[in-house]
Amino acid sequence: MSLESTFSALADPNRRALLERLETGEQTLSDLASPLPISLMAIQKHVRVLEEAELVATSKIGRSRYVRLRTDGLRHAAEWLQNAEARWNAALDRLGEVLEEEKQK
């Protein structure tokens, strides 16, 4: 799992919409496709990208393909973002200190 594939997968609004729909639980591909204005074939391609990024898992039962969320990929991205936020906040705090020192001179 790479952050590049995770963020690339999340960059598309249709894929984010699919992930949001999966928050309620596992769904079939056709259920995922029903409210979106894109074809079932496009949904399959989006799901494949999400699966490669380890954001979803699929399974086939009979003639239906089911899709469910995988939290590992999202957790990895969230941890990276939290660490980045901490670094940025520390840098901004330091900048504020330097500006305050300059202001007092």
Stockholm file with secondary structure:
# STOCKHOLM 1.0

chainA/1-105         MSLESTFSALADPNRRALLERLETGEQTLSDLASPLPISLMAIQKHVRVLEEAELVATSKIGRSRYVRLRTDGLRHAAEWLQNAEARWNAALDRLGEVLEEEKQK
#=GR chainA/1-105 SS CCHHHHHHHHTSHHHHHHHHHHTTCCEEHHHHHTTSSSCHHHHHHHHHHHHHTTSEEEEEETTEEEEEECHHHHHHHHHHHHHHHHHHHHHHHHHHHHHHHHHHC
#=GC SS_cons         CCHHHHHHHHTSHHHHHHHHHHTTCCEEHHHHHTTSSSCHHHHHHHHHHHHHTTSEEEEEETTEEEEEECHHHHHHHHHHHHHHHHHHHHHHHHHHHHHHHHHHC
//
